Amino acid sequence: MNEIDIKNQICDICGKMWQLGWVAANDGNITVKLGNGLFLATPTGISKSFITPDKIVKINAKGEVLEGSQNSGLKPSSEIKMHLRCYEQREDVGAVVHAHPPTATGYAVANKALDGYTMIEAVIAIGSVPVTPYGTPSTYEVPEAITPYLQEHDVLLLQNHGALTVGADLITAFYRMETLELWAKISLNAHLLGGAVEISRENIDRLCNMRTQYGVTGKHPGYKKYPNGSS
Protein backbone atom coordinates (compact mmCIF):
# COMPACT_ATOMS: atom_id res chain seq x y z
CA MET A 1 0.00 0.00 0.00
CA ASN A 2 1.20 3.52 -0.74
CA GLU A 3 1.02 6.31 1.84
CA ILE A 4 -2.23 7.72 0.47
CA ASP A 5 -3.93 4.33 0.79
CA ILE A 6 -2.56 3.86 4.31
CA LYS A 7 -3.80 7.30 5.38
CA ASN A 8 -7.26 6.50 3.99
CA GLN A 9 -7.23 3.19 5.83
CA ILE A 10 -6.27 4.90 9.09
CA CYS A 11 -9.18 7.31 8.67
CA ASP A 12 -11.55 4.42 7.95
CA ILE A 13 -10.47 2.56 11.09
CA CYS A 14 -10.71 5.76 13.16
CA GLY A 15 -14.29 6.18 11.96
CA LYS A 16 -15.14 2.58 12.78
CA MET A 17 -13.70 2.89 16.30
CA TRP A 18 -15.74 6.02 16.94
CA GLN A 19 -18.93 4.46 15.57
CA LEU A 20 -18.38 1.37 17.74
CA GLY A 21 -18.04 3.55 20.83
CA TRP A 22 -14.45 2.56 21.53
CA VAL A 23 -13.32 6.19 21.71
CA ALA A 24 -14.84 9.49 22.80
CA ALA A 25 -13.65 13.07 22.45
CA ASN A 26 -9.92 12.88 21.69
CA ASP A 27 -9.41 9.29 22.94
CA GLY A 28 -7.41 6.63 21.14
CA ASN A 29 -4.61 6.65 18.64
CA ILE A 30 -3.26 4.68 15.69
CA THR A 31 0.18 4.34 14.14
CA VAL A 32 1.38 2.45 11.08
CA LYS A 33 5.00 1.63 10.20
CA LEU A 34 6.17 2.77 6.78
CA GLY A 35 9.70 1.42 6.88
CA ASN A 36 13.07 3.22 7.00
CA GLY A 37 12.29 4.24 10.57
CA LEU A 38 9.22 6.28 9.60
CA PHE A 39 5.63 6.05 10.81
CA LEU A 40 2.21 7.56 10.19
CA ALA A 41 0.28 8.61 13.30
CA THR A 42 -3.08 10.08 14.19
CA PRO A 43 -2.77 13.64 15.59
CA THR A 44 -3.46 14.63 19.15
CA GLY A 45 -6.45 16.72 20.18
CA ILE A 46 -8.79 15.62 17.38
CA SER A 47 -11.76 13.28 17.64
CA LYS A 48 -11.34 10.11 15.62
CA SER A 49 -14.63 10.98 13.91
CA PHE A 50 -12.96 14.09 12.45
CA ILE A 51 -9.71 12.53 11.22
CA THR A 52 -9.00 13.12 7.53
CA PRO A 53 -5.96 12.03 5.48
CA ASP A 54 -4.43 15.51 5.52
CA LYS A 55 -4.37 15.46 9.33
CA ILE A 56 -2.24 12.30 9.57
CA VAL A 57 1.33 13.15 10.59
CA LYS A 58 4.57 11.44 9.59
CA ILE A 59 7.11 10.93 12.36
CA ASN A 60 10.49 9.31 12.87
CA ALA A 61 11.50 6.75 15.48
CA LYS A 62 12.05 9.56 18.02
CA GLY A 63 8.49 10.79 17.61
CA GLU A 64 9.59 13.93 15.79
CA VAL A 65 7.14 15.29 13.22
CA LEU A 66 8.57 15.24 9.70
CA GLU A 67 5.43 15.98 7.76
CA GLY A 68 2.05 17.36 8.74
CA SER A 69 0.87 18.30 5.27
CA GLN A 70 -0.68 21.75 5.14
CA ASN A 71 -1.86 21.49 8.73
CA SER A 72 0.95 23.19 10.58
CA GLY A 73 1.15 22.54 14.28
CA LEU A 74 -0.27 19.02 14.19
CA LYS A 75 1.60 16.55 16.33
CA PRO A 76 1.13 12.90 17.33
CA SER A 77 -0.58 11.79 20.51
CA SER A 78 1.34 12.03 23.76
CA GLU A 79 0.96 8.23 23.83
CA ILE A 80 3.38 7.93 20.91
CA LYS A 81 6.04 6.64 23.34
CA MET A 82 3.89 3.55 23.91
CA HIS A 83 3.52 2.97 20.18
CA LEU A 84 7.21 3.39 19.45
CA ARG A 85 8.10 0.93 22.20
CA CYS A 86 5.99 -1.71 20.45
CA TYR A 87 7.95 -1.20 17.23
CA GLU A 88 11.27 -1.21 19.09
CA GLN A 89 10.50 -4.50 20.80
CA ARG A 90 8.79 -6.27 17.89
CA GLU A 91 10.16 -6.11 14.34
CA ASP A 92 7.07 -7.99 13.13
CA VAL A 93 4.71 -5.22 14.26
CA GLY A 94 3.43 -3.02 11.43
CA ALA A 95 0.62 -1.19 13.23
CA VAL A 96 -0.52 -0.30 16.74
CA VAL A 97 -4.05 0.55 17.90
CA HIS A 98 -4.98 2.08 21.25
CA ALA A 99 -8.63 2.51 22.24
CA HIS A 100 -11.04 2.35 25.17
CA PRO A 101 -13.61 -0.31 24.20
CA PRO A 102 -16.03 -0.13 27.15
CA THR A 103 -16.30 -3.76 28.25
CA ALA A 104 -12.63 -4.61 27.82
CA THR A 105 -11.68 -1.35 29.51
CA GLY A 106 -14.01 -2.34 32.36
CA TYR A 107 -11.76 -5.35 32.93
CA ALA A 108 -8.72 -3.05 32.84
CA VAL A 109 -10.31 -0.72 35.38
CA ALA A 110 -11.22 -3.68 37.60
CA ASN A 111 -7.65 -4.99 37.18
CA LYS A 112 -8.95 -8.32 35.92
CA ALA A 113 -7.08 -10.13 33.18
CA LEU A 114 -9.01 -11.82 30.40
CA ASP A 115 -7.17 -15.08 30.82
CA GLY A 116 -9.93 -17.67 30.78
CA TYR A 117 -9.62 -19.94 27.74
CA THR A 118 -13.34 -20.12 27.15
CA MET A 119 -14.07 -18.94 23.60
CA ILE A 120 -12.61 -20.82 20.64
CA GLU A 121 -12.00 -17.78 18.42
CA ALA A 122 -10.30 -15.83 21.20
CA VAL A 123 -8.05 -18.77 22.08
CA ILE A 124 -6.84 -18.98 18.50
CA ALA A 125 -6.59 -15.27 17.77
CA ILE A 126 -5.16 -13.73 20.94
CA GLY A 127 -4.87 -16.13 23.88
CA SER A 128 -4.80 -14.75 27.42
CA VAL A 129 -4.79 -10.98 27.83
CA PRO A 130 -2.94 -9.58 30.86
CA VAL A 131 -3.46 -6.28 32.65
CA THR A 132 -0.21 -4.34 32.53
CA PRO A 133 0.84 -2.22 35.54
CA TYR A 134 -0.44 1.32 35.94
CA GLY A 135 1.42 4.03 34.04
CA THR A 136 0.79 7.76 33.86
CA PRO A 137 -0.22 8.71 30.29
CA SER A 138 2.35 10.55 28.15
CA THR A 139 5.23 9.40 30.39
CA TYR A 140 7.70 6.58 29.93
CA GLU A 141 5.86 4.69 32.70
CA VAL A 142 3.46 3.28 30.09
CA PRO A 143 6.05 1.89 27.64
CA GLU A 144 8.03 0.50 30.59
CA ALA A 145 4.87 -1.16 31.91
CA ILE A 146 4.02 -2.92 28.63
CA THR A 147 7.54 -3.98 27.62
CA PRO A 148 7.67 -7.25 29.64
CA TYR A 149 4.49 -8.47 27.92
CA LEU A 150 5.24 -7.66 24.28
CA GLN A 151 7.26 -10.80 23.51
CA GLU A 152 4.27 -13.06 24.24
CA HIS A 153 1.19 -10.91 23.66
CA ASP A 154 -0.38 -8.98 20.79
CA VAL A 155 -3.21 -7.72 22.99
CA LEU A 156 -2.88 -5.93 26.33
CA LEU A 157 -5.19 -4.33 28.86
CA LEU A 158 -3.71 -1.15 30.34
CA GLN A 159 -4.59 -0.82 34.02
CA ASN A 160 -7.19 1.92 34.64
CA HIS A 161 -6.74 3.05 31.05
CA GLY A 162 -7.82 1.00 28.04
CA ALA A 163 -6.50 -1.54 25.56
CA LEU A 164 -3.59 -1.89 23.16
CA THR A 165 -3.28 -4.19 20.14
CA VAL A 166 -0.50 -4.75 17.64
CA GLY A 167 -0.46 -6.48 14.27
CA ALA A 168 1.54 -7.04 11.13
CA ASP A 169 -0.78 -4.49 9.54
CA LEU A 170 -3.52 -2.11 10.62
CA ILE A 171 -6.43 -4.40 9.76
CA THR A 172 -4.94 -7.18 11.89
CA ALA A 173 -4.44 -4.83 14.84
CA PHE A 174 -8.02 -3.57 14.45
CA TYR A 175 -9.42 -7.11 14.27
CA ARG A 176 -7.60 -7.97 17.49
CA MET A 177 -9.22 -5.03 19.25
CA GLU A 178 -12.57 -6.18 17.88
CA THR A 179 -11.99 -9.74 19.11
CA LEU A 180 -10.92 -8.43 22.52
CA GLU A 181 -14.07 -6.38 23.02
CA LEU A 182 -16.39 -9.17 21.88
CA TRP A 183 -14.63 -11.64 24.17
CA ALA A 184 -14.92 -9.21 27.07
CA LYS A 185 -18.67 -8.86 26.47
CA ILE A 186 -19.14 -12.64 26.27
CA SER A 187 -17.02 -13.17 29.38
CA LEU A 188 -19.10 -10.67 31.33
CA ASN A 189 -22.33 -12.33 30.18
CA ALA A 190 -20.96 -15.75 31.15
CA HIS A 191 -20.08 -14.39 34.58
CA LEU A 192 -23.66 -13.15 35.03
CA LEU A 193 -24.92 -16.60 34.03
CA GLY A 194 -22.91 -18.32 36.70
CA GLY A 195 -19.42 -18.46 35.23
CA ALA A 196 -17.73 -19.60 32.03
CA VAL A 197 -16.68 -23.20 31.46
CA GLU A 198 -13.06 -23.37 30.36
CA ILE A 199 -11.99 -25.44 27.37
CA SER A 200 -9.92 -28.50 28.24
CA ARG A 201 -6.12 -28.16 28.17
CA GLU A 202 -5.93 -30.75 25.37
CA ASN A 203 -8.32 -28.77 23.19
CA ILE A 204 -6.61 -25.48 24.04
CA ASP A 205 -3.34 -26.91 22.74
CA ARG A 206 -5.08 -28.08 19.58
CA LEU A 207 -6.59 -24.64 19.02
CA CYS A 208 -3.23 -22.91 19.54
CA ASN A 209 -1.64 -25.25 17.00
CA MET A 210 -4.31 -24.25 14.47
CA ARG A 211 -2.88 -20.73 14.28
CA THR A 212 -0.39 -21.93 11.67
CA GLN A 213 -3.16 -23.57 9.65
CA TYR A 214 -5.15 -20.33 9.66
CA GLY A 215 -2.12 -18.18 8.88
CA VAL A 216 -2.38 -16.21 12.12
CA THR A 217 0.63 -13.93 12.55
CA GLY A 218 2.13 -12.44 15.69
CA LYS A 219 2.76 -13.75 19.19
CA HIS A 220 0.72 -16.02 21.43
CA PRO A 221 1.22 -16.78 25.13
CA GLY A 222 0.04 -20.38 24.86
CA TYR A 223 -1.81 -21.57 27.92
CA LYS A 224 -1.00 -18.80 30.38
CA LYS A 225 -3.08 -17.52 33.25
CA TYR A 226 -2.46 -14.70 35.68
CA PRO A 227 -2.94 -14.98 39.47
CA ASN A 228 -6.23 -13.56 40.68
CA GLY A 229 -7.06 -12.34 37.19
CA SER A 230 -4.44 -9.59 37.24
CA SER A 231 -1.01 -9.03 35.77
N, C-alpha and C positions, 0 to 999 in steps of 0.2 A: 504494500500500500504506500502511496505517496503521502506527503505531509497534508495536502488538502483533504484527502480521503480520511486520514487519521483524525484531523480536526473535526470533520463532519461526524465521524463515529463517536468522538468524545462528546460532542454536543447532543447526539442522539441518546447516548447512555445517561448523560446528565438529566435530560428530559424524562427519561424512563424512571430514574431514581426519584425525581421530584414527584412524578405522577403516582408512584408506588408508596409515597409517604416515607421514604427512607431518609429524606433530608428536609429541613425547614430553614427559612431565612438564608443565611450564608453557609450552612452546614455542608460538610462533605468535600471531598476533593479527589481528583483523578490525575494520574500521570501515565505517560506512555514513553517507552525508550525508543529513541530513533537510531541509536548507534553512534559511534565516535564520541561517546561521552556526552551526548546531547539528549534532551528530554522535552516533551511537550507537557504542560501543566495547566490545570484550570486556575484562574486568577482568584485572589482573595477578595472578600467583600462583595461578591456578586452571587445572587441566588442561582442555583443550578437551572432554574426554569428560564433564566435570562441569558444563559451562556450562548454565544454565537462564535463561529470560527475565528473571527477577527479579534476576539478577546483572549484566545488561547495564547499563552506565552511560551517561548522557547528558553530553556535554561541549560546551564552546564552542570557538571557533577558537584559543583560547590553551591548550587542553588542560585547562581547569578543570572540575571535576566539578560539574554542576548538579543531577543527579538520580541517586541510586543505589538507588532504591526503599527497601525496608525494610532493605536490607543496608548499614548504615552502615560507613564505612571503606573501601568498595570504590573502587578507582581504576583508570584505564586503564593499559595497558602502558607501560613506560618508552620503548618504541619509538613512542609516539604522535607524537613530533616528525617521524618519517619519514612517517607517514600524513598529517599536516597539511600537510607540504611538497607532497605529491602534489596535495592539494586547492587549495593556493595557486597552484601552477603550471599546473593543468589544470582549467578550469571544467567540462569535460565529464566529469570523473571523479565517479562517484557512490558508489564503494566501493573499498576497498583490502584486499588479502589478503596476509599475510606468513606463510610456512611454510618447512619444511625438508624438502621431498621428497627422499629419499635420492639418487637418481641425478642429478637436476639440481643438488643441493647438492654432489655429488661434483665436478661441473664447476666450481662456484664455488670449492671448496676447492683444486682443481687450477689455478685461475685460467685456465680455458679457456672462451672464449665459445662459445655454440651459434650459430655464424654460417654453417654450411653449409646452403645451400638445397637440401635433399635429400628432404624429405618434403612432398608436395603440401599436406596440411592445415595443416602448420606454416607453410609459406610464406604461405598465405592468411590464417591467423588471427593470427600474431604476427611473422613475419619473423625477422630475426637478433636474437639476445639477447646483449647485452654483459655483461661482468663489470665492475661498478662498483668504484671504488677502495675499499680497506679503510677502515672507520670503526668506532670503538669504540661498542658498543651503548649506548643511552640518552643519547648526547651529540649535539651538532649536527654531528659529523663525518659521520654517516650521511646526514642530509638534504642536507648540502652535497655529498656524494659522488654522490648520485643525481640531483641537480638538472640537470646538463648533459644527461642522457639522457631526461628526461621529455617533451620536446617531440617526440621521434621514436619512443619505445618505450612499450608498455603492459606489457612483461614485462622484468624485470631480474634478473640474478644478482648477489648481494651477496658480494663477495670474502670467503672464509673464514667465511661466515655462512649464507646460505640464498637464498630467492627472494622476489620482490615482484611482484605483479600488480595492475593497476588496471582498472576497467571502468565503464561507464555505470551498472551496477547490480551487485549482489553475485553473481548467478548468472554474469554475464559474466566478472567477475574470477575466480571459482572455475573456470570452464571454461578460462580461460587458464592457470591453474596446472596444471590437469589435462593440457592440451595440452603444456605445457612438460615435465612429468615423463615423459609418454609419448614425446615426441620425444627426450628425453635417454636413455631406455632404448633406443630404436631406434638412436640414434646410437652408443651404446656397443656394441651388438650388431654394427652395421655395421663399426665399428672392429675388432672381434675377427675379423670375417670378411674382413678385408683392406682395409677402407676404403669409405666411402660414395661413390656416383657422384652428382655434383651435377647438378641440372636445368639445362638450357641457359638462357642469359640471355634468349633470346626467350620461352621458356615461363615463366620466372620473371616477366617483365613481364606476360604474359597472366594469370597467376595473381593477381598483385597487383591488376590491373585488375578482377578478378572480385569483389573485396571489396564494391564498390558493388552488384553484382548480388545478392550474398548478404546485403546489409544489414549488413555488418560495421562496427561503430562503432569509434571510437578512432583511435590513431595507428599508423603503419607506417613503418619506416625505408627501405622500398624495397630495392633490392639494395645492402646495406651489409655489408662484412666488416671484421673487426678484425685488425690485425697479430698474427701468432703466436697467434691464438685468444684474445687477452686484450683488455681494454678500453684 
